[in-house]
Amino acid sequence: MATTKVSALSALTAPDGAEELLINDGGTSKKITITNVSKLNLKGGDLTSASPLVIDTDGNYFDVTGTTNFSAMTVAANRQFTLQFDGALTMTHHATNLDLPSEANITTAAGDVATFQSTGANTVQCINYTKADGTSVVAAGYTLPEATASTKGGIELFSDTDQSVAAESVSTTASRTYGLQLNSAGQGVVNVPWVDTNTTYSAGAILTLIEDGVDSVHYKDASIDNEHLADNAVDTAEIADDAVTADKLANSINTEISANTAKVTNATHTGDVTGATSLTIANDAVTYAKMQNVSADERILGRVSGADGVIEELTKAQVLTFANVEDGADVTDATNVTAAGALMDSEVTNLAAVKSFAAGDYATAAQGTLATNALPKAGGTMTGAVVGATDTDTSNSGTVDLDFTADTNFVLTLTGNITSLTASNEVAGQSGFIVFIQDGTGSRTVALHGDYETAGGAGLTLTSTASATDIVPYVVAASSRILLGTPQLAFA
């Protein structure tokens, strides 16, 4: 077997998974074929951030570019790999797919490095995260508890100002050392009982009391009455809440309060209820939920007990009685229908025609009142004159539309050039005439819209003389096809 020095071997820069290693366990040499290149300590190509982030197999150290957030990775099981982030993105914690330190989302920064272990396919745990600025992923925090008689902790060092908060418990035993105590505000204080035994006050000496130096504890019961209070000396600011009881009020005041006569004026209400004396409820302010419930099912509110009065709950029988409806009335019952003066469908031989009949089937509304006046739909002989509706318009210029549903004939006085004579609602077979009258100026022209057609496409030429009258007959060949006859000119 040929032997080659290790120093003479060429470097392998792109393993393909078929490389072999020779190892010796102390006595027997063995050959190992590398079948998973991703286990080598190689830097792979850059990964573009995506959701999920796909981990390549050309190494186990990657730069992640881009700023797309992700909450999962696509990776085979049993891989350990390291990611360096080139920018800011958010990795979303997931207990299985992407388990992050502190079980919280992490926003990366350029230069941050993290190591991951895939414990299963697409199941990844971050086992180390190093931030580029050196700070920890989870900020350390500790709150010192407040010290109590049974708990060690911190206290607030109180200033040397006068104490205004009493200690929780103060001993007054003389000739002893007083330890540090906590007052009710959690402040460390030393309370020492003190009695002034050195000052002697002469009779008649004037003493100045500090503000609020004398409180109710230092008054002898009933020692202060009206004679010893200056006028207006006590106002509401000096009286503690609930300090004045009913026993301390004059009997007359208690009497007025009981009788509700102590109030001088009533408050003015606003909102859904307004007024001061007579109150008014706003419209729609009382909802169904605020109304009294009915006593049972099948009840209607009304009144059947005579004239005006309180609303009553009416039963089904009472409602049917005043509505004059038979209980269980059935419009399919021939007896009920006949009694009501109506006909059953089975009694009408031309039921379909009756149901489809409409007011438009009558020649006029008046003729609809008498069957003998109606023109049969199959045709017949009519007596009397038949006159088509005529539109007489004394001012026409610009765009003029002729509505063939509203009128059959049209008499138009031209007060200017008609730049476009349009048509609407024309029906095939309809015929009539159009009269054009020149105004006192004359020489007015008419330009036809495409709906109108003339013989040989010659267009329409009218008499230009002032006050001249021309007649143009027409017939509708189809929708948008109005055929104009030869104009009859210069009637005089």
Secondary structure, DSSP 8 states (H G I E B T S, - for coil): -----GGGS---SS--S--EEEEE-SS-EEEEE---GGGSS-B---EE--SSEE--SS-SEEEEES---BS-EE--SSEEEEEEESS--EE--BTTTEE-GGGS-EE--TT-EEEEEEEETTEEEEEEEE-TTS--SS-------B--SSS--B-EE--SS---S-BS-----SSS----EEBTTSEEE--------S----TT------TT-S-GGGS-TT---GGGS-TT---GGGS-TT-S-GGGS-HHHHHHHHHT-S-SS---B-TTEEBSSS-EE-TT-S-GGGS---SSSS-EEE--SSSS---EEE-HHHHHHHHT--TT--TT-HHHHHHTT---GGG-TTHHHHHH--GGGSSSTTGGG-GGGS--TT-----S-----EEEEEEEEEEEEEETTT-SEEEEEEEEEEEEEEEES--TT-EEEEEEEE-SS----EEE-TTEEEGGG-------STT-EEEEEEEEEETTEEEE---EEEE-
